Amino acid sequence: MFLSAVWTLILTAPIHYVCSAINVTVTPSPFTVVAEGENITLSCQVTQRRRSASLPVVRWMFQPESGGEELLVARVNMQRAKFYGNYTKSFSKPKMKLTVVKQGKIYNLLIMDISEQDRGLYSCRVQEFKQHRERWKASTNSSASTQLRGLFVSFPPQHYVLSLKCFYHGA
């Protein structure tokens, strides 16, 4: 009997903060299953921005299922520069990759080689900044999250051994 892990993503409703003029959505759909060792891409889509001249700052955060503090995975600043947090840097080989698919609109987080330590809450937080009298000020905030949970499922063996005994009765 083989034991294999399967992971489920559960999408939670967007959480809006004060002055929520922007909308943030995290996908995939609520019940996506990912096998241990595979990769998955979480997508953060930003819509209904207040002003086209405003600039977003996007942060992907992670809170382990076991508890503890929320950790910065990666962020994109107003100058479109990407930064990785200490959580992402703690892995011996690349584990996560942030991709800006469409500036100001879509920010993907690729999680590679899914394992048990990846279980927890992944949040995309967007803060919109606007320029006011030559200074940049935060104008709106919004957030959406998805939960990655592990399920262990046992699968039957791939091959069976079958023994047959044959008897011949004849003259």
DRENZANU-654328 format. One line per 3 residues: number of its first residue (from 0); for each residue x negated, y negated, z negated of N, C-alpha, C, CB. Coordinates in nm, 2 decimals. Atoms other than C-alpha are relative to their C-alpha. Glycine has a CB too. Example, Ala and Ser with C-alpha at 12.3 -4.5 7.8 and 13.67 -1.06 7.14 Angstrom:
REM DRENZANU-654328
0 = -0.09,0.12,0.00,-1.23,0.45,-0.78,-0.09,-0.12,0.00,0.10,0.00,-0.12  0.09,0.11,0.00,-1.37,0.11,-0.71,0.08,-0.11,-0.08,-0.04,-0.05,0.14 $
This chain:
REM DRENZANU-654328
0 = -0.08,0.12,0.00,0.00,0.00,0.00,-0.09,-0.12,0.00,0.10,0.00,-0.12  0.08,0.12,-0.01,-0.14,-0.34,0.10,0.08,-0.11,-0.07,-0.03,-0.04,0.15  -0.06,0.11,0.06,-0.08,-0.66,-0.09,-0.05,-0.13,0.07,-0.04,-0.01,-0.15 $
3 = 0.04,0.11,-0.07,-0.07,-0.98,0.10,0.08,-0.12,-0.05,0.04,0.02,0.15  -0.07,0.12,0.05,0.03,-1.34,0.01,0.06,-0.07,0.11,-0.11,-0.09,-0.07  -0.08,0.08,-0.10,0.29,-1.55,0.19,0.03,-0.13,-0.08,0.13,0.07,0.05 $
6 = -0.02,0.13,0.06,0.33,-1.92,0.12,0.12,-0.07,0.06,-0.12,-0.09,0.02  -0.13,0.06,-0.04,0.65,-2.12,0.13,-0.02,-0.15,-0.03,0.12,0.06,-0.07  -0.01,0.15,0.02,0.68,-2.50,0.18,0.14,-0.04,-0.02,-0.06,-0.08,0.12 $
9 = -0.13,0.05,0.03,0.98,-2.66,0.02,0.00,-0.15,0.01,0.05,0.06,-0.14  0.00,0.14,-0.02,1.06,-3.01,0.13,0.10,-0.06,-0.10,0.04,-0.04,0.14  -0.08,0.08,0.09,1.19,-3.25,-0.13,0.05,-0.13,0.06,-0.07,-0.02,-0.14 $
12 = -0.06,0.12,-0.05,1.40,-3.55,-0.06,-0.10,-0.12,-0.02,0.13,-0.04,-0.06  0.09,0.12,0.02,1.21,-3.88,0.00,0.03,-0.07,-0.13,0.01,-0.09,0.12  -0.01,0.08,0.13,1.14,-4.08,-0.32,-0.03,-0.14,0.04,-0.09,0.06,-0.11 $
15 = 0.02,0.14,-0.04,1.18,-4.45,-0.26,-0.03,-0.08,-0.13,0.12,-0.05,0.08  0.04,0.09,0.11,1.02,-4.71,-0.48,0.07,-0.14,0.03,-0.15,-0.02,-0.01  -0.06,0.13,0.00,1.11,-5.08,-0.53,-0.02,-0.06,0.15,-0.07,-0.09,-0.10 $
18 = 0.00,0.07,-0.13,1.20,-5.28,-0.21,-0.03,0.10,0.12,-0.11,-0.11,0.01  0.03,-0.10,-0.10,1.21,-4.97,0.00,0.06,-0.03,0.14,0.06,0.14,-0.04  -0.04,0.04,-0.13,1.23,-5.11,0.35,-0.06,0.10,0.11,-0.05,-0.14,0.04 $
21 = 0.05,-0.10,-0.09,1.02,-4.83,0.51,0.05,0.14,-0.04,-0.16,-0.01,0.00  -0.04,-0.14,0.03,1.11,-4.47,0.54,-0.12,0.10,0.03,0.12,0.04,0.09  0.11,-0.10,-0.01,0.86,-4.18,0.49,0.06,0.14,0.00,-0.11,-0.02,-0.11 $
24 = -0.05,-0.14,-0.01,0.93,-3.82,0.59,-0.12,0.09,0.02,0.10,0.01,0.12  0.10,-0.10,-0.01,0.71,-3.52,0.54,0.06,0.12,0.06,-0.06,0.03,-0.14  -0.04,-0.13,-0.06,0.75,-3.21,0.75,-0.11,0.10,0.00,0.05,-0.02,0.15 $
27 = -0.10,-0.07,-0.08,0.76,-2.91,0.83,0.13,0.01,-0.08,-0.05,0.14,0.03  -0.13,-0.02,0.06,1.11,-2.80,0.75,-0.01,0.06,-0.14,0.09,0.08,0.09  0.00,-0.04,0.14,1.21,-2.71,0.40,-0.06,0.14,-0.03,0.13,-0.01,-0.06 $
30 = 0.04,-0.14,0.03,1.13,-2.33,0.42,-0.09,0.05,0.10,0.12,0.09,-0.02  0.10,-0.05,-0.09,0.82,-2.28,0.62,-0.09,0.11,-0.07,-0.09,-0.11,0.07  0.08,-0.10,0.06,0.63,-1.96,0.55,-0.14,0.01,0.07,0.07,0.14,0.01 $
33 = 0.14,0.00,-0.04,0.25,-1.95,0.58,-0.07,0.12,-0.06,-0.07,-0.13,-0.02  0.07,-0.11,0.05,0.04,-1.64,0.54,-0.13,-0.04,-0.06,-0.02,0.11,0.10  0.13,0.04,0.06,-0.27,-1.65,0.32,-0.11,0.01,0.10,-0.03,0.10,-0.12 $
36 = 0.11,0.01,-0.10,-0.58,-1.74,0.52,0.03,-0.08,0.12,-0.03,0.14,0.04  -0.04,0.08,-0.11,-0.38,-1.93,0.78,-0.01,-0.15,-0.03,0.14,0.03,0.05  0.00,0.15,0.02,-0.38,-2.31,0.84,0.14,-0.05,0.02,-0.09,-0.06,0.11 $
39 = -0.13,0.07,-0.01,-0.08,-2.54,0.81,-0.03,-0.15,0.01,0.09,0.03,-0.12  0.01,0.14,-0.02,-0.03,-2.90,0.92,0.12,-0.07,-0.06,-0.02,-0.04,0.15  -0.11,0.07,0.06,0.18,-3.13,0.70,0.00,-0.14,0.08,-0.02,-0.02,-0.15 $
42 = -0.01,0.13,-0.07,0.30,-3.44,0.89,0.08,-0.10,-0.08,0.07,0.03,0.14  -0.07,0.12,0.07,0.39,-3.78,0.74,0.04,-0.10,0.10,-0.10,-0.06,-0.11  -0.05,0.09,-0.10,0.61,-3.99,0.96,0.05,-0.13,-0.07,0.11,0.06,0.09 $
45 = -0.04,0.13,0.06,0.66,-4.36,0.88,0.09,-0.07,0.10,-0.13,-0.09,-0.03  -0.10,0.07,-0.09,0.97,-4.53,1.03,0.05,-0.12,-0.08,0.11,0.09,0.04  -0.07,0.12,0.05,1.16,-4.85,0.98,-0.09,-0.10,-0.08,0.11,0.04,-0.10 $
48 = 0.09,0.10,0.06,0.86,-5.07,0.90,0.06,-0.13,0.01,-0.14,0.00,0.07  -0.07,0.13,0.01,0.96,-5.41,0.79,-0.04,-0.10,0.11,-0.03,-0.06,-0.14  0.05,0.09,-0.10,0.73,-5.61,1.02,-0.10,0.07,0.09,-0.06,-0.13,-0.06 $
51 = 0.09,-0.07,-0.09,0.54,-5.50,1.33,-0.15,-0.05,-0.03,0.03,-0.03,0.14  0.14,0.05,0.03,0.24,-5.72,1.21,-0.05,0.05,-0.14,0.01,-0.15,-0.01  0.05,-0.06,0.13,0.23,-5.54,0.87,-0.09,0.12,0.02,0.12,0.04,-0.09 $
54 = 0.10,-0.11,-0.01,-0.04,-5.28,0.80,0.03,0.10,-0.11,-0.14,-0.05,0.00  -0.02,-0.10,0.11,0.02,-4.95,0.62,-0.13,0.06,-0.05,0.08,0.11,0.06  0.11,-0.08,0.07,-0.21,-4.78,0.37,0.07,0.13,-0.03,-0.06,-0.07,-0.12 $
57 = -0.06,-0.14,0.02,-0.14,-4.40,0.37,-0.09,0.08,-0.09,0.03,0.07,0.14  0.07,-0.09,0.09,-0.24,-4.17,0.09,0.07,0.14,-0.01,-0.01,-0.06,-0.15  -0.05,-0.14,0.02,-0.20,-3.79,0.08,-0.05,0.04,-0.14,-0.05,0.10,0.11 $
60 = 0.03,-0.04,0.14,-0.19,-3.67,-0.29,0.03,0.14,-0.02,0.07,-0.10,-0.10  -0.03,-0.14,0.03,-0.19,-3.33,-0.44,0.00,0.02,-0.15,-0.11,0.10,0.06  -0.01,-0.03,0.14,-0.07,-3.21,-0.78,0.01,0.15,-0.01,0.12,-0.07,-0.07 $
63 = 0.00,-0.14,0.01,-0.16,-2.85,-0.86,0.12,0.06,-0.07,-0.13,0.05,-0.07  -0.11,-0.07,0.06,0.12,-2.61,-0.95,-0.02,0.03,-0.15,0.04,0.13,0.08  0.04,-0.03,0.14,-0.06,-2.53,-1.27,0.01,-0.12,-0.09,-0.14,0.06,-0.01 $
66 = -0.01,0.12,0.08,-0.02,-2.89,-1.38,-0.13,-0.08,0.01,0.02,0.03,-0.15  0.11,0.08,-0.01,-0.28,-3.15,-1.44,0.03,-0.13,0.07,-0.12,0.07,0.06  -0.02,0.13,-0.06,-0.33,-3.49,-1.29,0.01,0.01,0.15,-0.11,-0.09,-0.04 $
69 = -0.01,0.01,-0.14,-0.24,-3.59,-0.94,-0.14,-0.04,0.06,0.11,-0.10,0.04  0.14,0.02,-0.06,-0.55,-3.59,-0.71,0.02,-0.06,0.14,-0.08,0.13,0.01  0.00,0.06,-0.14,-0.63,-3.80,-0.40,-0.06,0.10,0.09,-0.08,-0.13,0.00 $
72 = 0.05,-0.08,-0.10,-0.67,-3.58,-0.10,-0.07,-0.08,0.11,0.11,0.09,0.07  0.05,0.08,-0.10,-0.72,-3.84,0.17,0.08,-0.13,0.01,-0.01,0.07,0.14  -0.08,0.12,-0.03,-0.62,-4.19,0.27,-0.05,-0.08,0.12,-0.01,-0.10,-0.12 $
75 = 0.03,0.08,-0.11,-0.62,-4.43,0.56,0.02,-0.15,-0.05,0.08,0.03,0.13  -0.02,0.14,0.05,-0.68,-4.80,0.48,0.05,-0.09,0.11,-0.13,-0.06,-0.06  -0.05,0.10,-0.10,-0.56,-5.12,0.66,-0.09,-0.01,0.12,0.02,-0.13,-0.07 $
78 = 0.09,0.01,-0.11,-0.87,-5.11,0.88,-0.01,0.13,0.08,-0.14,-0.04,-0.05  -0.01,-0.13,-0.06,-0.78,-4.76,0.99,-0.11,0.10,-0.03,0.01,-0.02,0.15  0.11,-0.09,0.04,-1.08,-4.60,0.82,0.06,0.11,-0.09,-0.11,-0.08,-0.08 $
81 = -0.04,-0.12,0.08,-1.03,-4.25,0.67,-0.10,0.02,-0.11,0.02,0.12,0.09  0.08,-0.03,0.11,-1.15,-4.16,0.33,0.05,0.13,-0.06,0.00,-0.11,-0.11  -0.04,-0.13,0.06,-1.15,-3.82,0.15,-0.02,-0.02,-0.15,-0.07,0.12,0.06 $
84 = 0.01,0.01,0.15,-1.09,-3.80,-0.23,-0.09,0.11,-0.05,0.14,0.01,-0.06  0.08,-0.10,0.07,-1.29,-3.60,-0.48,0.06,0.14,0.01,-0.02,-0.04,-0.15  -0.06,-0.13,-0.01,-1.04,-3.32,-0.46,-0.04,0.07,0.13,0.16,0.00,0.00 $
87 = 0.03,-0.06,-0.13,-1.11,-3.26,-0.09,-0.15,0.03,0.01,0.03,-0.10,0.11  0.15,-0.02,0.00,-1.49,-3.30,-0.14,-0.05,0.11,-0.09,-0.07,-0.13,-0.04  0.04,-0.10,0.10,-1.49,-3.04,-0.42,-0.01,0.14,0.07,0.11,0.01,-0.11 $
90 = 0.01,-0.13,-0.07,-1.47,-2.75,-0.16,-0.13,0.02,0.07,0.12,0.02,0.10  0.14,-0.02,-0.05,-1.79,-2.59,-0.04,0.01,0.00,0.16,-0.05,0.14,-0.04  -0.01,0.02,-0.14,-1.66,-2.58,0.32,0.13,-0.08,0.03,0.01,0.14,0.07 $
93 = -0.11,0.09,-0.03,-1.41,-2.81,0.50,0.13,0.07,-0.03,0.00,-0.05,0.15  -0.13,-0.06,0.04,-1.06,-2.74,0.36,0.12,-0.08,0.05,0.01,0.01,-0.15  -0.11,0.08,-0.05,-0.85,-3.04,0.47,-0.05,-0.10,0.10,0.06,-0.07,-0.12 $
96 = 0.03,0.10,-0.10,-0.85,-3.28,0.76,0.11,-0.09,0.02,-0.05,0.07,0.13  -0.10,0.11,-0.02,-0.66,-3.61,0.80,-0.02,-0.04,0.14,-0.02,-0.11,-0.10  0.00,0.04,-0.14,-0.56,-3.70,1.15,0.10,-0.11,0.02,0.02,0.11,0.10 $
99 = -0.09,0.11,-0.03,-0.40,-4.03,1.26,0.05,0.03,0.14,-0.06,-0.14,-0.01  -0.06,-0.04,-0.13,-0.17,-3.91,1.54,0.05,-0.12,0.07,0.12,0.10,-0.02  -0.05,0.13,-0.06,-0.01,-4.25,1.60,-0.01,-0.10,-0.11,0.14,0.01,0.06 $
102 = 0.03,0.10,0.10,-0.14,-4.55,1.41,0.13,-0.07,-0.05,-0.10,-0.11,0.05  -0.12,0.07,0.06,0.13,-4.69,1.17,0.12,0.09,0.00,0.02,-0.12,0.08  -0.12,-0.08,-0.02,0.36,-4.40,1.25,-0.02,0.15,-0.05,0.04,0.01,0.14 $
105 = 0.01,-0.14,0.03,0.23,-4.04,1.21,-0.14,0.03,-0.05,0.03,0.09,0.12  0.12,-0.03,0.07,-0.04,-3.91,0.97,0.00,0.15,-0.04,-0.03,-0.09,-0.12  0.00,-0.15,0.03,-0.12,-3.53,0.97,-0.11,0.04,-0.10,-0.01,0.07,0.13 $
108 = 0.10,-0.06,0.10,-0.29,-3.34,0.69,-0.01,0.15,0.04,0.04,-0.02,-0.15  0.03,-0.14,-0.03,-0.44,-3.00,0.81,-0.06,0.06,-0.13,-0.09,0.01,0.12  0.06,-0.07,0.11,-0.49,-2.76,0.52,-0.04,0.14,0.06,0.11,0.03,-0.12 $
111 = 0.06,-0.11,-0.06,-0.72,-2.48,0.63,-0.02,0.12,-0.10,-0.13,-0.03,0.06  0.03,-0.12,0.08,-0.75,-2.12,0.50,0.08,0.00,-0.13,-0.15,0.01,-0.03  -0.09,0.01,0.12,-0.45,-2.13,0.27,-0.03,0.11,-0.10,0.15,0.02,0.05 $
114 = 0.02,-0.09,0.11,-0.51,-1.97,-0.07,0.08,-0.04,-0.12,-0.15,0.00,-0.04  -0.08,0.02,0.12,-0.36,-1.95,-0.41,-0.02,-0.14,-0.07,-0.02,0.11,-0.10  0.03,0.13,0.06,-0.54,-2.27,-0.53,0.07,-0.12,0.08,-0.15,-0.02,0.00 $
117 = -0.07,0.11,-0.08,-0.34,-2.47,-0.26,0.14,-0.02,-0.05,-0.01,0.04,0.15  -0.14,0.02,0.05,-0.01,-2.42,-0.45,0.01,-0.13,-0.07,0.04,0.12,-0.08  -0.03,0.12,0.07,0.14,-2.74,-0.57,0.08,-0.10,0.09,-0.13,-0.07,-0.04 $
120 = -0.08,0.10,-0.06,0.30,-3.07,-0.47,-0.09,-0.09,0.09,0.08,-0.08,-0.10  0.07,0.09,-0.09,0.17,-3.26,-0.16,0.09,-0.12,0.03,-0.04,0.07,0.13  -0.08,0.12,-0.02,0.29,-3.62,-0.14,-0.07,-0.09,0.10,0.02,-0.07,-0.13 $
123 = 0.05,0.11,-0.09,0.25,-3.88,0.14,0.05,-0.13,-0.06,0.04,0.03,0.15  -0.05,0.13,0.06,0.26,-4.23,-0.01,-0.05,-0.11,0.10,-0.06,-0.02,-0.14  0.03,0.11,-0.10,0.28,-4.53,0.22,0.03,-0.13,-0.07,0.08,0.01,0.13 $
126 = -0.02,0.14,0.05,0.23,-4.89,0.11,-0.02,-0.09,0.12,-0.11,-0.03,-0.12  0.00,0.09,-0.11,0.30,-5.16,0.36,-0.06,-0.14,-0.05,0.14,-0.02,0.06  0.06,0.13,0.03,0.09,-5.48,0.35,0.03,-0.10,0.10,-0.16,0.01,-0.02 $
129 = -0.02,0.11,-0.10,0.17,-5.82,0.51,-0.09,-0.11,-0.04,0.15,-0.04,0.00  0.09,0.12,0.03,-0.04,-6.13,0.54,0.09,-0.12,-0.04,-0.08,-0.03,0.13  -0.08,0.12,0.04,0.09,-6.43,0.35,-0.11,-0.11,-0.05,0.09,0.04,-0.12 $
132 = 0.10,0.10,0.02,-0.12,-6.75,0.35,-0.14,0.05,-0.01,0.04,-0.07,-0.14  0.14,-0.05,-0.02,-0.44,-6.58,0.46,-0.04,0.11,-0.10,-0.09,-0.11,-0.01  0.03,-0.11,0.10,-0.41,-6.31,0.19,0.10,0.12,0.03,0.02,-0.05,-0.15 $
135 = -0.08,-0.12,-0.03,-0.28,-5.95,0.23,0.06,0.04,-0.13,-0.09,0.11,0.05  -0.07,-0.04,0.12,-0.01,-5.85,-0.02,0.09,0.12,0.03,0.09,-0.12,-0.05  -0.09,-0.12,-0.02,0.18,-5.53,-0.07,0.14,-0.05,0.00,-0.02,0.10,-0.12 $
138 = -0.14,0.04,-0.01,0.54,-5.57,0.04,0.10,0.11,-0.03,0.02,-0.06,0.14  -0.09,-0.12,0.03,0.70,-5.22,0.03,-0.08,0.13,-0.02,0.10,0.01,0.12  0.06,-0.13,0.03,0.63,-4.87,-0.09,0.10,0.11,0.03,-0.05,0.01,-0.14 $
141 = -0.09,-0.12,-0.02,0.78,-4.53,0.00,-0.09,0.13,-0.01,0.08,-0.01,0.13  0.07,-0.12,0.01,0.69,-4.17,-0.05,0.09,0.12,0.03,-0.05,0.02,-0.15  -0.07,-0.13,-0.02,0.79,-3.81,0.04,-0.09,0.11,-0.03,0.05,0.01,0.15 $
144 = 0.08,-0.11,0.04,0.67,-3.48,-0.08,0.05,0.14,0.05,0.00,0.01,-0.16  -0.03,-0.14,-0.03,0.66,-3.11,0.00,-0.07,0.09,-0.10,-0.04,0.03,0.15  0.05,-0.09,0.10,0.60,-2.82,-0.24,-0.06,0.13,0.07,0.11,0.04,-0.10 $
147 = 0.06,-0.13,-0.06,0.36,-2.53,-0.14,0.00,0.10,-0.12,-0.14,-0.03,0.06  -0.01,-0.10,0.10,0.44,-2.22,-0.34,-0.05,0.13,0.06,0.14,0.01,-0.06  0.05,-0.13,-0.05,0.29,-1.87,-0.32,0.10,0.11,-0.04,-0.14,0.03,-0.06 $
150 = -0.08,-0.12,0.02,0.49,-1.55,-0.29,-0.09,0.12,0.04,0.13,-0.01,0.08  0.08,-0.12,-0.03,0.32,-1.21,-0.31,0.10,0.11,0.05,-0.08,0.05,-0.12  -0.08,-0.10,-0.05,0.48,-0.95,-0.09,-0.08,0.12,0.04,0.08,-0.06,0.13 $
153 = 0.07,-0.12,-0.04,0.38,-0.59,-0.05,0.05,0.05,0.13,0.01,0.11,-0.11  -0.03,-0.06,-0.13,0.37,-0.44,0.30,-0.04,0.15,0.00,-0.07,-0.08,0.11  0.04,-0.14,-0.01,0.36,-0.07,0.38,-0.12,0.01,0.08,0.12,0.09,0.06 $
156 = 0.13,-0.03,-0.08,0.04,0.08,0.53,0.03,-0.01,0.15,-0.06,0.13,-0.04  -0.02,0.01,-0.14,-0.01,0.02,0.90,0.00,0.14,0.07,-0.11,-0.08,0.06  0.01,-0.13,-0.06,-0.08,0.39,0.97,0.04,0.11,-0.10,-0.15,0.03,0.05 $
159 = -0.04,-0.11,0.08,0.07,0.71,0.84,-0.07,0.13,0.04,0.16,0.02,0.01  0.05,-0.13,-0.03,-0.08,1.06,0.82,0.11,0.10,-0.01,-0.12,0.03,-0.10  -0.11,-0.10,-0.01,0.16,1.33,0.93,-0.06,0.13,0.02,0.10,-0.04,0.11 $
162 = 0.05,-0.14,-0.01,0.08,1.70,0.88,0.11,0.08,0.05,-0.06,0.05,-0.13  -0.11,-0.09,-0.05,0.28,1.95,1.09,-0.06,0.14,0.00,0.04,-0.04,0.14  0.04,-0.14,-0.01,0.26,2.33,1.06,0.09,0.06,0.10,0.02,0.07,-0.14 $
165 = -0.08,-0.06,-0.11,0.36,2.52,1.36,-0.01,0.16,-0.01,-0.06,-0.04,0.14  0.00,-0.15,0.01,0.46,2.89,1.36,0.06,0.05,0.13,0.09,0.05,-0.12  -0.05,-0.06,-0.12,0.51,3.11,1.66,0.05,0.14,-0.03,-0.11,0.00,0.11 $
168 = -0.06,-0.13,0.02,0.74,3.41,1.64,0.03,0.05,0.14,0.13,-0.01,-0.09  -0.03,-0.06,-0.13,0.74,3.62,1.95,-0.07,0.14,0.01,-0.05,-0.09,0.11  0.05,-0.13,-0.03,0.65,3.95,2.10,-0.13,0.00,0.08,0.10,0.09,0.07 $
